[in-house]
Amino acid sequence: MDKRFTDFFIKAVEQFSRDTPAHAVAFARSAIANGKDNWQKPPPPIANARGVRIPTASGAITARLYTPLGAGVAPGPGLIFFHGGGFIVGDVASYDSACRRLAALSRLRVLSVDYRLAPEHPFPAAHEDAEQVLVWATQNAKDIGMDASRLAVGGDSAGGTLAAWLTHFARQEGIALKGQFLIFPLLQLVETKSKQRKSPDAHLLGNQALNAIRKLYVAGADPADPRLSPLFCENFKGLPPALVITAGLDPLKAEGGAYADKLAAAGVSVQKLHFKAMPHGFISLTGLVPGALGASEESFTQFGKLMQGV
């Protein structure tokens, strides 16, 4: 992995361990904003990308709608995507290249969501935003070129937490989703010190980063709450078909595999892709990590095939 990137993350987690939350968060957000264009290879062309404002009870949420060249005539299948970043960093802008690539390779319209972040907005703010965005999308699907009967949810890392929870929320609300795309998802925040989380790239998502999530986003809530730890949901029956992506150098790989197994045991159609040499976060590191571009392209293409087949 590129030394510039690992040096950034080492410095970031060190700041979270010794600095005030406000200064540490400001450093991390600034570094990502300034470095994002250097971390990604140029994405393929798409037909269009435009801003969307989504009204919610807590105020308007901004999002960006990506329409690929191969999307076909609207309305068509669509993916509501939630970025990673530990509920603390990340935004639509920093995920622009990844979402353009996702749209182009999957041939799906992709709505990338700027949900609220901690520490300004602790739990359950991000979850409430995700729930309201999903309800809005089902009610306004045609306005964004999507078919309300062919919607999916997806996300990476903390965004995977939101996407996984939304499948349970959707079932409760009678919303029939057609797919879920969980990319190296964070699926439980109860145990953050187990051997499962040790890996050669633990500085990318090691104990310090996980403790920051618990301190700044969980903020005293019960980490076993199924919204925060979807792995501990009791009922997996009737959830939509899933593609679960895991990475061999990712501290979260075991819980991603366990979640996929729970889905399969409940009769849910599950596909798993495991990339042995990839670290956590690889879809945003195509310009830094050898093989990350190919792994991203395979993941995105496979999810497009899943959605075309359901």
The 8 nearest C-alpha neighbors of each residue, nearest first, counted from 0:
[[1, 288, 287, 2, 289, 5, 4, 3],
 [0, 2, 287, 3, 4, 288, 5, 6],
 [3, 1, 5, 4, 6, 0, 7, 287],
 [4, 2, 6, 1, 5, 7, 0, 8],
 [3, 5, 7, 6, 2, 1, 8, 0],
 [4, 6, 8, 2, 7, 3, 9, 1],
 [5, 7, 9, 3, 4, 8, 2, 10],
 [8, 6, 4, 10, 5, 9, 11, 3],
 [7, 9, 11, 5, 10, 6, 203, 12],
 [8, 10, 6, 11, 12, 7, 202, 5],
 [9, 11, 13, 7, 8, 12, 6, 14],
 [12, 10, 8, 14, 13, 9, 7, 27],
 [11, 13, 15, 14, 9, 10, 208, 207],
 [14, 12, 10, 16, 11, 15, 9, 17],
 [15, 13, 18, 11, 17, 12, 16, 23],
 [14, 16, 12, 23, 13, 18, 17, 11],
 [15, 17, 13, 14, 18, 12, 207, 211],
 [16, 18, 14, 15, 13, 19, 23, 12],
 [19, 17, 14, 15, 23, 16, 20, 22],
 [18, 20, 22, 21, 23, 17, 15, 14],
 [21, 19, 23, 22, 24, 18, 15, 118],
 [20, 22, 24, 19, 23, 25, 118, 18],
 [23, 21, 25, 19, 24, 20, 26, 18],
 [22, 24, 20, 26, 15, 14, 25, 21],
 [25, 23, 27, 21, 26, 22, 20, 28],
 [24, 26, 22, 28, 23, 27, 29, 21],
 [27, 25, 23, 29, 24, 28, 30, 22],
 [28, 26, 24, 30, 29, 25, 11, 31],
 [27, 29, 25, 31, 30, 26, 88, 24],
 [30, 28, 32, 26, 31, 27, 25, 33],
 [29, 31, 33, 27, 32, 28, 34, 26],
 [30, 32, 34, 28, 33, 29, 35, 27],
 [31, 33, 29, 30, 34, 35, 28, 93],
 [34, 32, 30, 31, 35, 29, 36, 37],
 [33, 35, 31, 37, 36, 32, 30, 38],
 [34, 36, 38, 37, 31, 32, 93, 33],
 [37, 35, 38, 34, 39, 33, 40, 93],
 [38, 36, 35, 34, 39, 286, 40, 287],
 [37, 39, 286, 284, 35, 36, 287, 285],
 [40, 38, 286, 285, 284, 37, 36, 283],
 [39, 41, 286, 285, 42, 38, 292, 37],
 [42, 40, 39, 43, 96, 286, 36, 100],
 [43, 41, 100, 96, 99, 40, 44, 97],
 [42, 44, 100, 45, 103, 41, 99, 104],
 [45, 43, 42, 46, 103, 99, 68, 67],
 [44, 46, 67, 68, 47, 103, 66, 43],
 [47, 45, 68, 67, 66, 44, 48, 65],
 [46, 48, 66, 45, 65, 49, 67, 64],
 [49, 47, 65, 64, 66, 63, 50, 46],
 [50, 48, 64, 63, 47, 51, 65, 62],
 [49, 51, 63, 62, 64, 52, 48, 61],
 [52, 50, 62, 63, 61, 53, 49, 64],
 [53, 51, 61, 60, 59, 62, 54, 50],
 [52, 54, 60, 59, 61, 51, 55, 132],
 [55, 53, 59, 58, 60, 52, 56, 135],
 [56, 54, 58, 57, 59, 131, 53, 60],
 [55, 57, 58, 54, 59, 131, 128, 127],
 [58, 56, 55, 59, 54, 128, 60, 124],
 [59, 57, 55, 56, 54, 60, 53, 128],
 [58, 60, 54, 53, 55, 52, 61, 57],
 [61, 59, 53, 52, 54, 113, 58, 62],
 [62, 60, 52, 113, 51, 53, 59, 112],
 [61, 63, 112, 51, 111, 113, 50, 52],
 [62, 64, 50, 111, 49, 51, 110, 65],
 [63, 65, 110, 49, 48, 109, 50, 111],
 [66, 64, 48, 109, 108, 47, 102, 110],
 [67, 65, 108, 47, 46, 48, 45, 70],
 [68, 66, 45, 103, 46, 70, 69, 102],
 [67, 69, 46, 45, 70, 66, 103, 106],
 [70, 68, 106, 67, 71, 103, 107, 66],
 [69, 71, 106, 67, 107, 68, 108, 66],
 [72, 70, 69, 73, 75, 68, 106, 74],
 [71, 73, 74, 70, 75, 144, 69, 145],
 [74, 72, 144, 75, 71, 145, 146, 70],
 [73, 75, 144, 145, 146, 141, 72, 76],
 [74, 76, 145, 146, 73, 77, 144, 72],
 [75, 77, 149, 146, 145, 150, 107, 108],
 [78, 76, 108, 150, 107, 145, 109, 151],
 [77, 79, 151, 109, 152, 150, 80, 110],
 [78, 80, 152, 110, 109, 153, 151, 111],
 [79, 81, 111, 153, 154, 110, 78, 152],
 [82, 80, 158, 154, 112, 111, 153, 83],
 [83, 81, 158, 154, 155, 80, 89, 90],
 [84, 82, 158, 157, 156, 155, 85, 89],
 [83, 85, 88, 89, 86, 87, 157, 82],
 [84, 86, 157, 87, 212, 83, 88, 156],
 [85, 87, 116, 84, 117, 157, 88, 216],
 [88, 86, 117, 116, 85, 84, 118, 89],
 [89, 87, 84, 28, 86, 85, 90, 116],
 [90, 88, 84, 93, 83, 82, 87, 28],
 [91, 89, 92, 93, 113, 94, 82, 88],
 [90, 92, 94, 93, 113, 95, 111, 112],
 [93, 91, 95, 94, 90, 32, 89, 96],
 [92, 94, 90, 91, 95, 35, 89, 32],
 [95, 93, 91, 97, 92, 96, 98, 90],
 [94, 96, 92, 98, 97, 93, 91, 99],
 [97, 95, 99, 98, 42, 94, 100, 39],
 [96, 98, 100, 94, 95, 99, 101, 283],
 [99, 97, 101, 95, 100, 96, 102, 94],
 [98, 100, 96, 102, 101, 97, 95, 103],
 [99, 101, 103, 97, 42, 98, 102, 104],
 [102, 100, 98, 299, 99, 104, 103, 105],
 [103, 101, 99, 107, 105, 67, 106, 100],
 [102, 104, 67, 100, 106, 101, 105, 45],
 [103, 105, 300, 101, 106, 299, 102, 100],
 [104, 106, 303, 300, 107, 299, 102, 103],
 [107, 105, 70, 69, 103, 102, 104, 67],
 [108, 106, 105, 102, 77, 70, 109, 76],
 [107, 109, 77, 66, 65, 102, 78, 67],
 [108, 110, 78, 65, 64, 77, 102, 79],
 [111, 109, 64, 79, 63, 80, 78, 112],
 [112, 110, 80, 63, 62, 81, 109, 91],
 [111, 113, 62, 81, 114, 80, 110, 91],
 [114, 112, 61, 90, 62, 91, 60, 115],
 [113, 115, 125, 112, 128, 116, 60, 129],
 [116, 114, 125, 120, 124, 113, 117, 128],
 [117, 115, 87, 86, 120, 119, 118, 114],
 [118, 116, 120, 119, 87, 121, 216, 215],
 [117, 119, 215, 120, 121, 216, 116, 87],
 [118, 120, 117, 116, 121, 115, 215, 216],
 [119, 121, 117, 118, 116, 124, 115, 122],
 [122, 120, 216, 117, 118, 124, 123, 218],
 [123, 121, 124, 216, 217, 125, 120, 218],
 [122, 124, 126, 125, 127, 121, 217, 120],
 [125, 123, 122, 127, 126, 120, 121, 128],
 [126, 124, 128, 115, 127, 114, 123, 129],
 [127, 125, 129, 123, 128, 124, 130, 161],
 [126, 128, 130, 124, 129, 125, 123, 131],
 [127, 129, 125, 131, 126, 130, 114, 132],
 [130, 128, 126, 132, 127, 131, 125, 133],
 [131, 129, 127, 133, 128, 132, 126, 134],
 [130, 132, 134, 128, 133, 129, 135, 127],
 [133, 131, 135, 129, 134, 130, 136, 128],
 [132, 134, 136, 130, 131, 135, 129, 137],
 [133, 135, 131, 137, 136, 132, 130, 138],
 [136, 134, 132, 138, 133, 137, 139, 131],
 [137, 135, 139, 133, 140, 138, 134, 132],
 [136, 138, 147, 134, 140, 135, 139, 133],
 [139, 137, 135, 136, 140, 134, 147, 141],
 [140, 138, 136, 142, 141, 137, 135, 143],
 [139, 141, 145, 136, 147, 137, 142, 143],
 [140, 142, 144, 145, 143, 139, 74, 146],
 [143, 141, 140, 139, 144, 145, 74, 136],
 [144, 142, 141, 140, 145, 139, 64, 74],
 [145, 143, 74, 141, 73, 142, 140, 75],
 [146, 144, 74, 75, 140, 141, 77, 143],
 [145, 147, 74, 75, 149, 148, 76, 140],
 [148, 146, 137, 140, 149, 150, 145, 138],
 [147, 149, 146, 150, 175, 176, 177, 76],
 [150, 148, 76, 146, 147, 177, 77, 176],
 [151, 149, 77, 176, 177, 76, 147, 78],
 [150, 152, 178, 78, 177, 179, 176, 77],
 [153, 151, 79, 179, 162, 78, 80, 180],
 [154, 152, 180, 80, 162, 179, 181, 79],
 [153, 155, 158, 159, 81, 80, 82, 181],
 [154, 156, 182, 159, 158, 83, 184, 183],
 [155, 157, 184, 83, 185, 159, 158, 183],
 [158, 156, 83, 160, 85, 159, 185, 155],
 [157, 159, 154, 81, 83, 155, 82, 161],
 [158, 160, 154, 184, 155, 162, 156, 157],
 [161, 159, 157, 158, 163, 185, 162, 186],
 [160, 162, 158, 164, 159, 163, 165, 126],
 [161, 163, 159, 153, 165, 152, 164, 160],
 [162, 164, 160, 165, 161, 166, 159, 229],
 [163, 165, 161, 167, 166, 162, 226, 229],
 [166, 164, 168, 162, 167, 163, 169, 161],
 [165, 167, 169, 164, 168, 163, 238, 170],
 [168, 166, 170, 165, 164, 169, 171, 238],
 [169, 167, 165, 171, 170, 166, 172, 164],
 [170, 168, 174, 172, 166, 171, 167, 165],
 [169, 171, 173, 167, 172, 168, 174, 166],
 [170, 172, 168, 169, 173, 167, 174, 166],
 [173, 171, 169, 170, 174, 168, 167, 175],
 [172, 174, 170, 171, 169, 175, 168, 176],
 [175, 173, 169, 172, 170, 176, 171, 137],
 [174, 176, 173, 177, 169, 170, 148, 239],
 [177, 175, 150, 151, 178, 239, 174, 149],
 [178, 176, 151, 239, 149, 150, 175, 240],
 [179, 177, 151, 240, 239, 241, 176, 152],
 [178, 180, 241, 152, 153, 151, 240, 181],
 [181, 179, 153, 242, 241, 243, 152, 182],
 [180, 182, 243, 159, 184, 153, 154, 244],
 [181, 183, 155, 244, 184, 243, 154, 159],
 [184, 182, 245, 244, 156, 155, 181, 255],
 [185, 183, 156, 159, 182, 155, 181, 186],
 [186, 184, 156, 160, 157, 187, 159, 251],
 [187, 185, 228, 230, 229, 160, 184, 254],
 [186, 188, 228, 189, 230, 185, 227, 229],
 [187, 189, 222, 190, 228, 191, 227, 223],
 [188, 190, 222, 187, 223, 191, 228, 221],
 [189, 191, 188, 192, 193, 187, 222, 196],
 [192, 190, 193, 206, 188, 189, 209, 196],
 [193, 191, 190, 206, 194, 196, 195, 197],
 [194, 192, 195, 196, 191, 190, 197, 206],
 [193, 195, 196, 197, 192, 198, 250, 191],
 [194, 196, 193, 197, 250, 253, 251, 252],
 [197, 195, 250, 194, 193, 251, 198, 192],
 [198, 196, 194, 250, 195, 201, 199, 205],
 [197, 199, 201, 200, 250, 248, 196, 249],
 [198, 200, 201, 248, 197, 202, 249, 278],
 [201, 199, 198, 202, 203, 248, 278, 249],
 [200, 202, 205, 198, 203, 204, 199, 197],
 [201, 203, 205, 200, 204, 9, 8, 12],
 [204, 202, 201, 200, 205, 8, 279, 5],
 [205, 203, 201, 202, 208, 209, 250, 206],
 [206, 204, 201, 202, 208, 207, 203, 209],
 [205, 207, 209, 208, 210, 191, 192, 204],
 [208, 206, 210, 209, 205, 12, 211, 16],
 [207, 209, 211, 210, 206, 205, 204, 12],
 [210, 208, 206, 212, 211, 207, 205, 213],
 [209, 211, 213, 207, 212, 208, 206, 214],
 [212, 210, 214, 208, 209, 213, 215, 207],
 [213, 211, 209, 216, 210, 215, 214, 85],
 [212, 214, 217, 210, 211, 216, 215, 218],
 [213, 215, 211, 218, 212, 210, 216, 217],
 [214, 216, 118, 218, 212, 213, 117, 211],
 [215, 217, 121, 117, 218, 212, 122, 213],
 [216, 218, 213, 220, 122, 219, 214, 215],
 [219, 217, 214, 216, 215, 220, 213, 121],
 [218, 220, 217, 221, 214, 213, 222, 216],
 [221, 219, 217, 218, 222, 122, 224, 223],
 [220, 222, 223, 224, 219, 217, 227, 189],
 [223, 221, 189, 188, 224, 227, 220, 228],
 [224, 222, 221, 228, 189, 225, 227, 188],
 [223, 225, 226, 222, 227, 221, 228, 220],
 [226, 224, 228, 229, 227, 232, 231, 223],
 [225, 227, 224, 164, 228, 229, 126, 161],
 [228, 226, 225, 224, 222, 229, 187, 188],
 [227, 229, 187, 225, 186, 230, 226, 223],
 [230, 228, 225, 231, 232, 186, 226, 164],
 [229, 231, 228, 186, 232, 258, 187, 225],
 [232, 230, 229, 228, 225, 233, 223, 187],
 [233, 231, 229, 225, 230, 234, 235, 228],
 [232, 234, 231, 235, 230, 225, 229, 236],
 [233, 235, 236, 232, 265, 167, 237, 231],
 [236, 234, 265, 262, 238, 237, 233, 261],
 [237, 235, 265, 238, 234, 266, 267, 262],
 [236, 238, 235, 239, 267, 170, 266, 265],
 [237, 239, 236, 235, 166, 267, 240, 167],
 [240, 238, 178, 177, 176, 241, 179, 237],
 [241, 239, 268, 178, 269, 267, 179, 177],
 [242, 240, 179, 269, 178, 180, 270, 243],
 [241, 243, 270, 180, 271, 269, 181, 179],
 [242, 244, 181, 271, 182, 241, 180, 270],
 [245, 243, 182, 272, 183, 273, 271, 181],
 [246, 244, 273, 183, 252, 255, 272, 274],
 [247, 245, 274, 277, 249, 248, 273, 275],
 [246, 248, 275, 249, 276, 277, 274, 252],
 [249, 247, 278, 246, 277, 198, 199, 200],
 [248, 250, 279, 278, 251, 246, 252, 247],
 [249, 251, 196, 197, 198, 252, 195, 201],
 [252, 250, 249, 253, 254, 196, 255, 185],
 [251, 253, 255, 245, 249, 254, 250, 246],
 [254, 252, 256, 255, 251, 257, 195, 250],
 [253, 255, 257, 256, 252, 251, 258, 186],
 [256, 254, 252, 258, 253, 257, 184, 245],
 [255, 257, 259, 253, 254, 258, 260, 252],
 [258, 256, 254, 260, 259, 255, 253, 261],
 [259, 257, 261, 255, 260, 256, 230, 254],
 [258, 260, 262, 256, 257, 261, 263, 255],
 [259, 261, 257, 263, 258, 262, 264, 256],
 [262, 260, 264, 258, 263, 259, 257, 265],
 [261, 263, 259, 267, 265, 260, 264, 235],
 [262, 264, 267, 260, 266, 265, 261, 269],
 [265, 263, 261, 266, 262, 260, 267, 235],
 [266, 264, 236, 262, 263, 235, 267, 261],
 [265, 267, 263, 264, 268, 236, 262, 237],
 [268, 266, 263, 262, 265, 240, 269, 238],
 [267, 269, 240, 263, 241, 266, 270, 262],
 [270, 268, 241, 240, 242, 263, 267, 271],
 [269, 271, 242, 241, 243, 272, 268, 259],
 [272, 270, 243, 242, 244, 273, 269, 259],
 [271, 273, 244, 245, 243, 274, 270, 298],
 [274, 272, 245, 246, 244, 275, 271, 247],
 [275, 273, 246, 277, 276, 247, 245, 272],
 [274, 276, 247, 246, 277, 273, 248, 245],
 [277, 275, 247, 274, 248, 278, 246, 290],
 [276, 278, 246, 274, 248, 275, 247, 281],
 [279, 277, 248, 249, 281, 246, 280, 200],
 [278, 280, 249, 281, 246, 183, 248, 277],
 [281, 279, 282, 283, 278, 284, 156, 183],
 [280, 282, 284, 283, 291, 279, 278, 277],
 [283, 281, 295, 284, 280, 285, 97, 291],
 [282, 284, 281, 280, 285, 97, 39, 38],
 [285, 283, 281, 38, 287, 286, 39, 282],
 [284, 286, 292, 39, 291, 40, 287, 288],
 [287, 285, 39, 40, 38, 284, 288, 37],
 [286, 288, 284, 1, 285, 38, 0, 289],
 [287, 289, 0, 291, 284, 285, 290, 286],
 [290, 288, 291, 287, 0, 285, 292, 286],
 [289, 291, 293, 292, 288, 294, 285, 277],
 [292, 290, 285, 294, 288, 293, 281, 289],
 [293, 291, 285, 295, 294, 290, 296, 282],
 [292, 294, 296, 290, 295, 291, 297, 285],
 [295, 293, 291, 297, 292, 296, 298, 290],
 [296, 294, 298, 292, 282, 293, 297, 291],
 [295, 297, 293, 299, 298, 294, 300, 292],
 [296, 298, 294, 300, 295, 299, 301, 293],
 [299, 297, 295, 301, 296, 300, 294, 302],
 [298, 300, 296, 302, 105, 101, 301, 297],
 [299, 301, 105, 104, 303, 297, 302, 298],
 [302, 300, 304, 298, 303, 299, 297, 305],
 [303, 301, 305, 299, 304, 300, 105, 306],
 [302, 304, 105, 300, 306, 301, 305, 307],
 [303, 305, 307, 301, 302, 306, 308, 300],
 [306, 304, 302, 308, 303, 307, 301, 309],
 [307, 305, 303, 308, 304, 309, 302, 178],
 [306, 308, 304, 305, 309, 303, 76, 302],
 [307, 309, 305, 306, 304, 303, 302, 177],
 [308, 306, 307, 305, 177, 178, 240, 149]]
